[in-house]
Amino acid sequence: MTRLRVGIFAGGRSAEHEVSVSSAESVLRAIDRDRFEPYLIYIDRDGRWHLPQGSAPVLAEGSLASLVGTETPADVVRHPIADPSLPARATGPAGALQPRAALRSLADTIDIAFLVLHGPFGEDGTLQGFLEMAGIPYTGAGVLASAVAMDKVVFKDLMRGHRLPVLDAVWFRRSTWRTAPDGVLAEIVARLGARSVVKPARLGSSVGMTLAHVPDELPAALDEAFRHDTKVIVEAYLANARELECGVLGNDQPVVFEPGEVRSHHELYDYEAKYVEGLADVIPRAAIEPELAARIKEYALAAYRAVDAAGLARIDFLVAGDDLFVSEMNTLPGFTLTSMYPKQAELAGLPFPDLIATLIELGLAAGTDGRTPSAGDISEKDR
């Protein structure tokens, strides 16, 4: 029996590099090797592609992070998260290639790309567009959905257009913060009040996110966010909010999982709470009223369709009393040991190996259907 050759993409140039490697390790450990032949495509922090000499080894006691020469998310917590512009910590295997040369080789080596590249240059549509041009099918959302969901400002605007509730927010470019800091601070306080949450606009895993309790904490919070992105969003703070998450799986007929809940032991569900075991409770099935669960599932499906997503996504919500807000969408949610999405899929009857197989099938189907206007044949009656 010929096995399907699956290229598992890991690493990348973003601050979520270590999270991506951790997700890839989970996939490598769970993938059904009787059906699929996995190949590890590691992209280091400098954007160089390290192509496999053969199928990925079965991981034993060691971690994938140590194999490729990078850190785990827990390692990162022990020191400040690096600015992506700094020199790479990962050494990686020898023989790295620039992306164009790597893709030419990959097009003849793998049948489908399995994407677990979180953050910019992996989850934002750039890699998806590259794979489209190379004619390589891939898992997850297409170019547009990936780009829209990655940009928290654009995503909020789209949700408002579909009459889905979102928290008030303002956003700024780094150049504006440098040239008119007083105006930025005054606008934040006038629009959102004394307390707010500051985030990079196009990054996940809570990297660079800060809760500013009082206006005096805003300058440091903005500086931290602008270390990671040239565009920053500042959101109104919702006191005593519960963080609920809802996974969606599918292409044309998506299935919505039951909502789960995250209870951080920190004031915010920050990077450390997400990736250090014991600092958050990840509850795949939240203890909430059926009416609230139904509303969350309705909004999750509406958001999924609004961005024209495919494959999978996790939609995050904030709930306080009777107020429910769509927070963010992750089109490549984490697959680490502490991640919500695979836990919700398992509750829905899809153990992790079956989830991986389903995502591969959905990716192949999306590639066959044609994600771009020029893809596929157009029959005479459709002309």
N, C-alpha and C positions, 0 to 999 in steps of 0.2 A: 504493500500500500504506500503510495506516494504521499508524503506529509507536506502540508502547506508551509511555505517558508515565511516566517513572521519576523520582521525587523522591529525590535523593541528599542525605541528612541529614548535616551535618558541623558540627564545632565543639563546642558544648555548654558546660555550666557547670563541668565537672570539670577537674582538673589534667592530664588527658589531651587537652585541647582541641587543642593543636598536632599531636598524633599523629593525631587524628581528621581534621583538615584535610589532613594528608599522605596518609592513606589515601584520602580522598575524591578527592584529586588523581589518585592512581593509577587509581581507578575511572573518573574522567572521561576520562582519556587512553586507557583500554583499551576502554571500552564500545562496542559495535557500534551506531553511529549510523544504520545502515541499518535496524536492527530496533527500536531504542529511541530515544526523544527524552528526553534527560536534563535535569532541572531541578535546580538547586542550591538547597537550603534550608539556609541558614547560621544557626546559633544562636550568638549571641555569649556572652561570659563572664557577662553579666548575665542571660542567659536570654531575651533578646529574639530574636524570629524575623525573619529578613530573607528575604522571599519574592522569587522571581525575577520579572522583568518579561517573561521569555521563556525559551526553552531555554538551557541552559548553553553558553557559548562554547567553541570548540575552543581548548585551551590550547596556546600556542606556546612561546616561550622563557621567559616569566614563570612564576612559581609561583602556585598557588591561594592560598597564604598571603598573598602580596603583594596579590592581587586583593581579598581580604576584609579585609585590614588587620590580620592577626595575624602570628605568628612561625612558623618551622619548628621541629621538635624539635631540630635542631642549634643553632639560635639560642638555645633555652632552656638548653642545656648551658653556654652562655657566662656565665650568671648563675644564681643559685638559683631553683629552680622556685617560682613564685608560689603563695602561699596562695590558694585559690579565693575566699576572702572578701574579698580585696583588690580595689581598683577594677580594672576590665577594662583590659587593654592594647590589645585590639582595638577599633578604631573602627567598622569595618564600614560597609556601605552605608547610606544614609538610608532612612527609611520603615519602621523596625522595628515589629513588632507583638508584643503579648502572645500567649501560646500559644493561648488559646481562640479569639481572633479569627483567628489564623493557620490553625488547623485547619479552621475553617468554610470558609475560602477554599481550602485545599488539597484538601478532599474533592471539590471540583468541578474541580480542576486536574490532579491526578495519578492514575494508575491503581494505582500501588504505591509504597511507600516503601522505598528501599534504604538500610539503616542501617549507617553506619560511625561512629556516635557511641560512642566508648569511654568506660568509666567511669560514675560516677553520673549519673543523669538521661538516660542513653542506653542503657546496657548492663544496667541493674539492674531492668528491668521497668516503670519509671515511664513512659517514652515508649511502650513496647509497650501498656500499658494505655490510654494516651491515644489511640493509634491504633485500638485495639479499639473504644473508645467512639465514635470518629468514623467507623468502618466503612471504614477504609483498610487494605488488605492490606500486609504488610511482610515483609522478609526476616529470617531468623534465628529464634531461639528465642522462645517466648511469654513471658507475664508470669511464671509460676511458675519455669520453668527459668532465665530471666534473673536473677531475684531470688536464687534458691538458689545459682547458680554465682558470682554476684558477691560474696556474703558468704562469706569464707573459713572462718569459724567454722561456719556452718550447713552449708556444703559438706563440710567434714571430718566432721561428725557424720553426714551422710547416707552418706558413703563407708563409715564404720565400720559403719553399719547394714546395708550391702550387703556387708560383710566384705571390703572393699577396703583395702589397707594405706595408712596415712597416718602422717606423723611426729607425735610427741607435741607438744602445744601447750597454751598457756594464753591467755586473753584477758581484756581489761579495758576498762571504760568510762573516758572522760576524767575524769569526776567522781571515780572511785575513785583514780586517779593523783593528783589534786589533794588529796584529803582523807586518803589513807592511802598515801603513797609508799613508806614503809619496808616495809609489808606486801606491796605489789606486788613490790618488788625481792626480798624474801625468798622469796616464792612462786615467782618465776621461777627463781631459783638452786636452790631445793629440788626443783622439778619437772623442770627441764631441764638443770641443770649450769651451768658457768661460761660457756659459749659458746652464743649463741643468735642467731636472726635475728628482727628486729623489723619488722613491716609494718602499714600501715593495713589494716583488715579488709576494706574495700570499695573498693579502688582497684587499678588495674593499672599496667602499664608500669614496675613497680619504683619508682614514685614514693613517696618517704618511707620506703624500705626501707634498713635498716642492719644490718650484721653487728657484733654486740657481742662482741669477742674476750674480754673480761674483765668481771666484774660492774660495775666502775667506769665502763664505757662505756654501761651501760644507761640511766641518766637522760637523757643527751643523745639516745640513740636513741629512747626513748619520747617525748620532747618533739617530736622531728622527725616521728614517725609521727602523734602527736596533732595536729599542725598541719594534717593533711590529712583526718582522720577522728575522730569521737568514739568509735570502737571500734577497738581495736588487738589484733592477734594476735602472740604471740611463739612461735616454733617452735624445736624442738631443731635444732642445727646438725649436718648430716651431712657429715663430713669426706671430702674427695676424691671428692665426688659428681659424676657426669656428669649434664648436663641434657639430657633427651630429650623431644621433643615429637611428638605424634601428632594429625593432623587427621582429622576425621570430617565426612562430607557426606551429607545426606539427611534425609528425614522418617520414614516408616514402615519403610523398608528402607535404613538408612544404610550407606555405604561407608566403610571405615577405610583411611586412607593408611598407607604404610610409615613407621615412625618416623624422625624426623630428630634431629640433635644440634646444640646450640649450645655453642660454646667461647668463653667470654668471655676477653678479655685482661686484665680486671680480676678482683679477688678474687671478686666477685659479678657476676651478669649484671644490672647496674644500668641506670638510664635512659640514661646516657651511652653505655654499651656497646651498648645496643639501637639507638640512633638516630644515632650518629656512625659513618659508614662507616669500616671498618678496625679497629674496636675489638672486634669479635667475628667469629667464623667461623660462618656459618649453613650447615649441611650438611643438605640436604633428605632425604638417605638415609644414615642412620647406619651406620657399620661395626660392626655388632654380630652376635652369634650368632643364628641363626634361632630358637632356642628363646626367647631374650630378646625378640626382635621379636614373636613370637607372643603372649607373655605381655602385652607392652605393648598390642598391638592388642586383645587380649581385655579387658583392664582399661579401655581407652579406650572401647570399645563399651559395656561394663557401666556406666561412669560416665555416658555420654551418655544411655543409656536410664533410668538411675536418676533423673536430673533431668527426664526427659521432654523432652529437647531436640529441636529441629527446625532444618532448614536447614544449619547448620554449627556447629562448635566445634573448639577446639584444646585437647587435654588434655596437661598438662605433668607430667613424671615426674622423679624423682631416683633415680639408681642408684649404688650403692657396693658393689662385690663382688657377692655374691648377693642383696643387699637391693634391693628395688624398691618405691618409694612413689609413690602418686598425689599430686601437689603441688597443682595448681590446674586450673580449667577456664575458658577464655575463650570465651563464646558469640558475641562479635563480635571475632575475632582481627584483628590489624593487617593492613593491605594496603599498607604502605609498601614502599619499595624494599628494605629489609632484613628484611622479615617472612617468617616460615617458611611460613605456610599457603598462599599462592599458589604458592610454589616446590614444595611437596609435591603440590599439585593438578596442576601442570604435569607432574611426573614420573608422575602417575597417568593422564596423557593428556588433561588439561583445561588448555589454555592460558588465560591470564587472561581474555580476552574470552569464552571459552566458560564459564569458571567464573562470571563475572558473570551470563551468560544463565541458567545452571543455577540459581543462587541466586534469580533473579527467578521462574523457573518453580516452584521449591519454595515460595517465598513466596506465590505465587498459589494453589498447590494447598492450602497450609495454610489460607489464607483461605477457600477454597471448602469445605474439609472442616469448618471451624469450630473455632477454637481455644478458645472459651469454651462453657460449658454451654448458653447461650441461642442460640448461633449455629446457623444451618442449620435445615432442616425435619426434623421427626421423623415418620416414617411411622407408620401405625396399628399395624403389627406390632411396632414398637419402643416403643410407649407402655406 
